[in-house]
């Protein structure tokens, strides 16, 4: 699985003008299930994200995890993270998992984050979404598990 993790002061996702999810302060996760990914990958990704030390402590150092900071998360499915741009100018997405598998794994990441104690909301799988965020730092991390 691939994820782009952003520490945000706030983030929201809307579908057809209606807000379907939000967070803040916390994390915005753009998640892509790849061919061959399993439930084990989803659990591992959620665990890594929950424990990633990217929040500031009292001294201003990035020593705290989302769990330590009491952060929340917004998880959005983003198959375009599977883009292959090695040939030509049109990205290919054939490395992404099939939609039914991708949806189950993306929702599993959100469920695992909730189970770990991070309040989590999601976008709407397969929808045209508008994402608004204020990146804090900026702090953006690319993860692959």
mmCIF file of the C-alpha atoms, coordinates in Angstrom:
data_MODEL
# 
_entry.id   MODEL 
# 
loop_
_atom_site.group_PDB 
_atom_site.id 
_atom_site.type_symbol 
_atom_site.label_atom_id 
_atom_site.label_alt_id 
_atom_site.label_comp_id 
_atom_site.label_asym_id 
_atom_site.label_entity_id 
_atom_site.label_seq_id 
_atom_site.pdbx_PDB_ins_code 
_atom_site.Cartn_x 
_atom_site.Cartn_y 
_atom_site.Cartn_z 
_atom_site.occupancy 
_atom_site.B_iso_or_equiv 
_atom_site.pdbx_formal_charge 
_atom_site.auth_seq_id 
_atom_site.auth_comp_id 
_atom_site.auth_asym_id 
_atom_site.auth_atom_id 
_atom_site.pdbx_PDB_model_num 
ATOM 1   C CA . UNK A 1 1   ? 0.000   0.000  0.000   1.00 0.00 ? 1   UNK A CA 1 
ATOM 2   C CA . UNK A 1 2   ? 1.055   3.542  -0.612  1.00 0.00 ? 2   UNK A CA 1 
ATOM 3   C CA . UNK A 1 3   ? 0.128   6.608  1.372   1.00 0.00 ? 3   UNK A CA 1 
ATOM 4   C CA . UNK A 1 4   ? 0.874   10.279 1.334   1.00 0.00 ? 4   UNK A CA 1 
ATOM 5   C CA . UNK A 1 5   ? 0.611   11.474 4.944   1.00 0.00 ? 5   UNK A CA 1 
ATOM 6   C CA . UNK A 1 6   ? 0.242   15.172 5.680   1.00 0.00 ? 6   UNK A CA 1 
ATOM 7   C CA . UNK A 1 7   ? 0.186   16.805 9.085   1.00 0.00 ? 7   UNK A CA 1 
ATOM 8   C CA . UNK A 1 8   ? -2.613  19.367 8.882   1.00 0.00 ? 8   UNK A CA 1 
ATOM 9   C CA . UNK A 1 9   ? -4.174  22.061 10.994  1.00 0.00 ? 9   UNK A CA 1 
ATOM 10  C CA . UNK A 1 10  ? -7.424  21.084 9.278   1.00 0.00 ? 10  UNK A CA 1 
ATOM 11  C CA . UNK A 1 11  ? -8.636  19.195 6.230   1.00 0.00 ? 11  UNK A CA 1 
ATOM 12  C CA . UNK A 1 12  ? -12.001 18.411 4.689   1.00 0.00 ? 12  UNK A CA 1 
ATOM 13  C CA . UNK A 1 13  ? -13.375 16.497 1.736   1.00 0.00 ? 13  UNK A CA 1 
ATOM 14  C CA . UNK A 1 14  ? -16.578 17.318 -0.130  1.00 0.00 ? 14  UNK A CA 1 
ATOM 15  C CA . UNK A 1 15  ? -18.651 15.507 -2.737  1.00 0.00 ? 15  UNK A CA 1 
ATOM 16  C CA . UNK A 1 16  ? -21.054 17.582 -4.852  1.00 0.00 ? 16  UNK A CA 1 
ATOM 17  C CA . UNK A 1 17  ? -20.668 20.518 -2.451  1.00 0.00 ? 17  UNK A CA 1 
ATOM 18  C CA . UNK A 1 18  ? -21.443 18.543 0.721   1.00 0.00 ? 18  UNK A CA 1 
ATOM 19  C CA . UNK A 1 19  ? -18.735 17.870 3.305   1.00 0.00 ? 19  UNK A CA 1 
ATOM 20  C CA . UNK A 1 20  ? -18.401 14.113 3.846   1.00 0.00 ? 20  UNK A CA 1 
ATOM 21  C CA . UNK A 1 21  ? -15.340 14.109 6.135   1.00 0.00 ? 21  UNK A CA 1 
ATOM 22  C CA . UNK A 1 22  ? -13.008 16.366 8.057   1.00 0.00 ? 22  UNK A CA 1 
ATOM 23  C CA . UNK A 1 23  ? -10.168 16.427 10.547  1.00 0.00 ? 23  UNK A CA 1 
ATOM 24  C CA . UNK A 1 24  ? -7.933  18.776 12.374  1.00 0.00 ? 24  UNK A CA 1 
ATOM 25  C CA . UNK A 1 25  ? -5.548  19.229 13.837  1.00 0.00 ? 25  UNK A CA 1 
ATOM 26  C CA . UNK A 1 26  ? -4.293  15.863 12.724  1.00 0.00 ? 26  UNK A CA 1 
ATOM 27  C CA . UNK A 1 27  ? -3.498  13.867 9.632   1.00 0.00 ? 27  UNK A CA 1 
ATOM 28  C CA . UNK A 1 28  ? -4.695  13.748 6.054   1.00 0.00 ? 28  UNK A CA 1 
ATOM 29  C CA . UNK A 1 29  ? -3.924  10.369 4.467   1.00 0.00 ? 29  UNK A CA 1 
ATOM 30  C CA . UNK A 1 30  ? -4.188  9.788  0.750   1.00 0.00 ? 30  UNK A CA 1 
ATOM 31  C CA . UNK A 1 31  ? -4.204  5.988  0.451   1.00 0.00 ? 31  UNK A CA 1 
ATOM 32  C CA . UNK A 1 32  ? -3.661  3.718  -2.556  1.00 0.00 ? 32  UNK A CA 1 
ATOM 33  C CA . UNK A 1 33  ? -4.034  -0.051 -2.494  1.00 0.00 ? 33  UNK A CA 1 
ATOM 34  C CA . UNK A 1 34  ? -1.710  -1.720 -4.964  1.00 0.00 ? 34  UNK A CA 1 
ATOM 35  C CA . UNK A 1 35  ? -2.093  -5.074 -6.726  1.00 0.00 ? 35  UNK A CA 1 
ATOM 36  C CA . UNK A 1 36  ? -1.157  -7.817 -4.276  1.00 0.00 ? 36  UNK A CA 1 
ATOM 37  C CA . UNK A 1 37  ? -1.893  -5.791 -1.144  1.00 0.00 ? 37  UNK A CA 1 
ATOM 38  C CA . UNK A 1 38  ? -3.695  -7.591 1.675   1.00 0.00 ? 38  UNK A CA 1 
ATOM 39  C CA . UNK A 1 39  ? -5.384  -6.877 4.983   1.00 0.00 ? 39  UNK A CA 1 
ATOM 40  C CA . UNK A 1 40  ? -1.939  -7.283 6.561   1.00 0.00 ? 40  UNK A CA 1 
ATOM 41  C CA . UNK A 1 41  ? -0.679  -4.316 4.512   1.00 0.00 ? 41  UNK A CA 1 
ATOM 42  C CA . UNK A 1 42  ? -3.640  -2.194 5.640   1.00 0.00 ? 42  UNK A CA 1 
ATOM 43  C CA . UNK A 1 43  ? -3.012  -3.020 9.317   1.00 0.00 ? 43  UNK A CA 1 
ATOM 44  C CA . UNK A 1 44  ? 0.717   -2.334 8.954   1.00 0.00 ? 44  UNK A CA 1 
ATOM 45  C CA . UNK A 1 45  ? 0.089   1.007  7.255   1.00 0.00 ? 45  UNK A CA 1 
ATOM 46  C CA . UNK A 1 46  ? -2.353  2.126  9.946   1.00 0.00 ? 46  UNK A CA 1 
ATOM 47  C CA . UNK A 1 47  ? 0.055   1.104  12.702  1.00 0.00 ? 47  UNK A CA 1 
ATOM 48  C CA . UNK A 1 48  ? 2.938   2.962  11.053  1.00 0.00 ? 48  UNK A CA 1 
ATOM 49  C CA . UNK A 1 49  ? 0.830   6.104  10.558  1.00 0.00 ? 49  UNK A CA 1 
ATOM 50  C CA . UNK A 1 50  ? -0.461  6.065  14.147  1.00 0.00 ? 50  UNK A CA 1 
ATOM 51  C CA . UNK A 1 51  ? 3.064   5.828  15.556  1.00 0.00 ? 51  UNK A CA 1 
ATOM 52  C CA . UNK A 1 52  ? 4.869   8.115  13.097  1.00 0.00 ? 52  UNK A CA 1 
ATOM 53  C CA . UNK A 1 53  ? 6.540   10.796 15.227  1.00 0.00 ? 53  UNK A CA 1 
ATOM 54  C CA . UNK A 1 54  ? 5.680   13.931 13.245  1.00 0.00 ? 54  UNK A CA 1 
ATOM 55  C CA . UNK A 1 55  ? 3.915   16.069 15.861  1.00 0.00 ? 55  UNK A CA 1 
ATOM 56  C CA . UNK A 1 56  ? 5.710   18.673 17.938  1.00 0.00 ? 56  UNK A CA 1 
ATOM 57  C CA . UNK A 1 57  ? 6.378   18.224 21.634  1.00 0.00 ? 57  UNK A CA 1 
ATOM 58  C CA . UNK A 1 58  ? 6.581   21.029 24.202  1.00 0.00 ? 58  UNK A CA 1 
ATOM 59  C CA . UNK A 1 59  ? 10.103  21.883 23.001  1.00 0.00 ? 59  UNK A CA 1 
ATOM 60  C CA . UNK A 1 60  ? 8.986   22.145 19.376  1.00 0.00 ? 60  UNK A CA 1 
ATOM 61  C CA . UNK A 1 61  ? 10.698  18.888 18.333  1.00 0.00 ? 61  UNK A CA 1 
ATOM 62  C CA . UNK A 1 62  ? 8.847   16.333 16.226  1.00 0.00 ? 62  UNK A CA 1 
ATOM 63  C CA . UNK A 1 63  ? 8.817   13.640 18.915  1.00 0.00 ? 63  UNK A CA 1 
ATOM 64  C CA . UNK A 1 64  ? 5.103   12.899 19.239  1.00 0.00 ? 64  UNK A CA 1 
ATOM 65  C CA . UNK A 1 65  ? 2.927   10.493 17.304  1.00 0.00 ? 65  UNK A CA 1 
ATOM 66  C CA . UNK A 1 66  ? -0.721  11.022 16.360  1.00 0.00 ? 66  UNK A CA 1 
ATOM 67  C CA . UNK A 1 67  ? -1.546  8.819  19.358  1.00 0.00 ? 67  UNK A CA 1 
ATOM 68  C CA . UNK A 1 68  ? 0.580   10.973 21.690  1.00 0.00 ? 68  UNK A CA 1 
ATOM 69  C CA . UNK A 1 69  ? -0.858  14.204 20.288  1.00 0.00 ? 69  UNK A CA 1 
ATOM 70  C CA . UNK A 1 70  ? -4.499  13.118 20.411  1.00 0.00 ? 70  UNK A CA 1 
ATOM 71  C CA . UNK A 1 71  ? -4.754  13.806 16.679  1.00 0.00 ? 71  UNK A CA 1 
ATOM 72  C CA . UNK A 1 72  ? -7.565  12.769 14.352  1.00 0.00 ? 72  UNK A CA 1 
ATOM 73  C CA . UNK A 1 73  ? -7.330  11.577 10.750  1.00 0.00 ? 73  UNK A CA 1 
ATOM 74  C CA . UNK A 1 74  ? -9.051  11.984 7.415   1.00 0.00 ? 74  UNK A CA 1 
ATOM 75  C CA . UNK A 1 75  ? -8.451  9.029  5.064   1.00 0.00 ? 75  UNK A CA 1 
ATOM 76  C CA . UNK A 1 76  ? -9.106  9.448  1.344   1.00 0.00 ? 76  UNK A CA 1 
ATOM 77  C CA . UNK A 1 77  ? -8.726  6.808  -1.353  1.00 0.00 ? 77  UNK A CA 1 
ATOM 78  C CA . UNK A 1 78  ? -6.298  8.019  -4.043  1.00 0.00 ? 78  UNK A CA 1 
ATOM 79  C CA . UNK A 1 79  ? -5.632  5.460  -6.786  1.00 0.00 ? 79  UNK A CA 1 
ATOM 80  C CA . UNK A 1 80  ? -3.516  8.011  -8.674  1.00 0.00 ? 80  UNK A CA 1 
ATOM 81  C CA . UNK A 1 81  ? -0.668  7.308  -6.217  1.00 0.00 ? 81  UNK A CA 1 
ATOM 82  C CA . UNK A 1 82  ? -0.159  4.167  -8.339  1.00 0.00 ? 82  UNK A CA 1 
ATOM 83  C CA . UNK A 1 83  ? 0.730   6.307  -11.367 1.00 0.00 ? 83  UNK A CA 1 
ATOM 84  C CA . UNK A 1 84  ? 3.423   4.970  -13.656 1.00 0.00 ? 84  UNK A CA 1 
ATOM 85  C CA . UNK A 1 85  ? 4.962   7.853  -15.576 1.00 0.00 ? 85  UNK A CA 1 
ATOM 86  C CA . UNK A 1 86  ? 7.965   5.973  -16.949 1.00 0.00 ? 86  UNK A CA 1 
ATOM 87  C CA . UNK A 1 87  ? 6.666   5.971  -20.535 1.00 0.00 ? 87  UNK A CA 1 
ATOM 88  C CA . UNK A 1 88  ? 5.258   8.991  -22.277 1.00 0.00 ? 88  UNK A CA 1 
ATOM 89  C CA . UNK A 1 89  ? 3.221   11.768 -20.744 1.00 0.00 ? 89  UNK A CA 1 
ATOM 90  C CA . UNK A 1 90  ? 0.047   9.899  -19.861 1.00 0.00 ? 90  UNK A CA 1 
ATOM 91  C CA . UNK A 1 91  ? 0.213   8.157  -16.466 1.00 0.00 ? 91  UNK A CA 1 
ATOM 92  C CA . UNK A 1 92  ? -0.786  4.501  -16.265 1.00 0.00 ? 92  UNK A CA 1 
ATOM 93  C CA . UNK A 1 93  ? -2.614  3.122  -13.224 1.00 0.00 ? 93  UNK A CA 1 
ATOM 94  C CA . UNK A 1 94  ? -2.528  -0.619 -13.875 1.00 0.00 ? 94  UNK A CA 1 
ATOM 95  C CA . UNK A 1 95  ? -0.515  -1.243 -10.681 1.00 0.00 ? 95  UNK A CA 1 
ATOM 96  C CA . UNK A 1 96  ? -3.456  -0.114 -8.540  1.00 0.00 ? 96  UNK A CA 1 
ATOM 97  C CA . UNK A 1 97  ? -5.636  -2.778 -6.944  1.00 0.00 ? 97  UNK A CA 1 
ATOM 98  C CA . UNK A 1 98  ? -9.022  -3.563 -8.486  1.00 0.00 ? 98  UNK A CA 1 
ATOM 99  C CA . UNK A 1 99  ? -11.745 -1.216 -7.198  1.00 0.00 ? 99  UNK A CA 1 
ATOM 100 C CA . UNK A 1 100 ? -13.496 -3.770 -4.945  1.00 0.00 ? 100 UNK A CA 1 
ATOM 101 C CA . UNK A 1 101 ? -10.205 -4.760 -3.300  1.00 0.00 ? 101 UNK A CA 1 
ATOM 102 C CA . UNK A 1 102 ? -9.004  -1.156 -3.095  1.00 0.00 ? 102 UNK A CA 1 
ATOM 103 C CA . UNK A 1 103 ? -12.177 0.019  -1.362  1.00 0.00 ? 103 UNK A CA 1 
ATOM 104 C CA . UNK A 1 104 ? -12.041 -2.761 1.228   1.00 0.00 ? 104 UNK A CA 1 
ATOM 105 C CA . UNK A 1 105 ? -8.369  -2.087 2.012   1.00 0.00 ? 105 UNK A CA 1 
ATOM 106 C CA . UNK A 1 106 ? -8.777  1.694  2.200   1.00 0.00 ? 106 UNK A CA 1 
ATOM 107 C CA . UNK A 1 107 ? -11.696 1.290  4.605   1.00 0.00 ? 107 UNK A CA 1 
ATOM 108 C CA . UNK A 1 108 ? -9.619  -1.211 6.572   1.00 0.00 ? 108 UNK A CA 1 
ATOM 109 C CA . UNK A 1 109 ? -6.872  1.383  7.065   1.00 0.00 ? 109 UNK A CA 1 
ATOM 110 C CA . UNK A 1 110 ? -9.467  3.779  8.493   1.00 0.00 ? 110 UNK A CA 1 
ATOM 111 C CA . UNK A 1 111 ? -10.919 1.041  10.732  1.00 0.00 ? 111 UNK A CA 1 
ATOM 112 C CA . UNK A 1 112 ? -7.484  0.107  12.061  1.00 0.00 ? 112 UNK A CA 1 
ATOM 113 C CA . UNK A 1 113 ? -6.709  3.753  12.866  1.00 0.00 ? 113 UNK A CA 1 
ATOM 114 C CA . UNK A 1 114 ? -9.996  3.959  14.811  1.00 0.00 ? 114 UNK A CA 1 
ATOM 115 C CA . UNK A 1 115 ? -9.168  0.731  16.663  1.00 0.00 ? 115 UNK A CA 1 
ATOM 116 C CA . UNK A 1 116 ? -5.782  2.181  17.607  1.00 0.00 ? 116 UNK A CA 1 
ATOM 117 C CA . UNK A 1 117 ? -7.533  5.193  19.145  1.00 0.00 ? 117 UNK A CA 1 
ATOM 118 C CA . UNK A 1 118 ? -7.340  7.806  16.397  1.00 0.00 ? 118 UNK A CA 1 
ATOM 119 C CA . UNK A 1 119 ? -10.727 9.352  15.539  1.00 0.00 ? 119 UNK A CA 1 
ATOM 120 C CA . UNK A 1 120 ? -11.022 8.846  11.779  1.00 0.00 ? 120 UNK A CA 1 
ATOM 121 C CA . UNK A 1 121 ? -13.299 10.017 8.989   1.00 0.00 ? 121 UNK A CA 1 
ATOM 122 C CA . UNK A 1 122 ? -13.146 9.087  5.310   1.00 0.00 ? 122 UNK A CA 1 
ATOM 123 C CA . UNK A 1 123 ? -13.887 10.399 1.878   1.00 0.00 ? 123 UNK A CA 1 
ATOM 124 C CA . UNK A 1 124 ? -16.282 8.655  -0.523  1.00 0.00 ? 124 UNK A CA 1 
ATOM 125 C CA . UNK A 1 125 ? -14.677 5.872  -2.531  1.00 0.00 ? 125 UNK A CA 1 
ATOM 126 C CA . UNK A 1 126 ? -14.860 6.361  -6.301  1.00 0.00 ? 126 UNK A CA 1 
ATOM 127 C CA . UNK A 1 127 ? -16.418 9.823  -6.105  1.00 0.00 ? 127 UNK A CA 1 
ATOM 128 C CA . UNK A 1 128 ? -15.131 13.073 -7.560  1.00 0.00 ? 128 UNK A CA 1 
ATOM 129 C CA . UNK A 1 129 ? -13.959 14.760 -4.369  1.00 0.00 ? 129 UNK A CA 1 
ATOM 130 C CA . UNK A 1 130 ? -12.722 18.206 -3.508  1.00 0.00 ? 130 UNK A CA 1 
ATOM 131 C CA . UNK A 1 131 ? -10.100 18.192 -0.778  1.00 0.00 ? 131 UNK A CA 1 
ATOM 132 C CA . UNK A 1 132 ? -9.211  21.282 1.216   1.00 0.00 ? 132 UNK A CA 1 
ATOM 133 C CA . UNK A 1 133 ? -6.332  21.325 3.653   1.00 0.00 ? 133 UNK A CA 1 
ATOM 134 C CA . UNK A 1 134 ? -3.834  23.458 5.441   1.00 0.00 ? 134 UNK A CA 1 
ATOM 135 C CA . UNK A 1 135 ? -0.575  21.540 5.647   1.00 0.00 ? 135 UNK A CA 1 
ATOM 136 C CA . UNK A 1 136 ? 1.117   22.157 8.989   1.00 0.00 ? 136 UNK A CA 1 
ATOM 137 C CA . UNK A 1 137 ? 4.858   22.640 8.688   1.00 0.00 ? 137 UNK A CA 1 
ATOM 138 C CA . UNK A 1 138 ? 4.613   21.672 5.876   1.00 0.00 ? 138 UNK A CA 1 
ATOM 139 C CA . UNK A 1 139 ? 5.017   18.064 6.941   1.00 0.00 ? 139 UNK A CA 1 
ATOM 140 C CA . UNK A 1 140 ? 4.410   15.528 4.159   1.00 0.00 ? 140 UNK A CA 1 
ATOM 141 C CA . UNK A 1 141 ? 5.620   11.911 4.295   1.00 0.00 ? 141 UNK A CA 1 
ATOM 142 C CA . UNK A 1 142 ? 5.486   9.227  1.606   1.00 0.00 ? 142 UNK A CA 1 
ATOM 143 C CA . UNK A 1 143 ? 4.931   5.709  2.978   1.00 0.00 ? 143 UNK A CA 1 
ATOM 144 C CA . UNK A 1 144 ? 4.975   2.359  1.245   1.00 0.00 ? 144 UNK A CA 1 
ATOM 145 C CA . UNK A 1 145 ? 4.296   -0.881 3.122   1.00 0.00 ? 145 UNK A CA 1 
# 
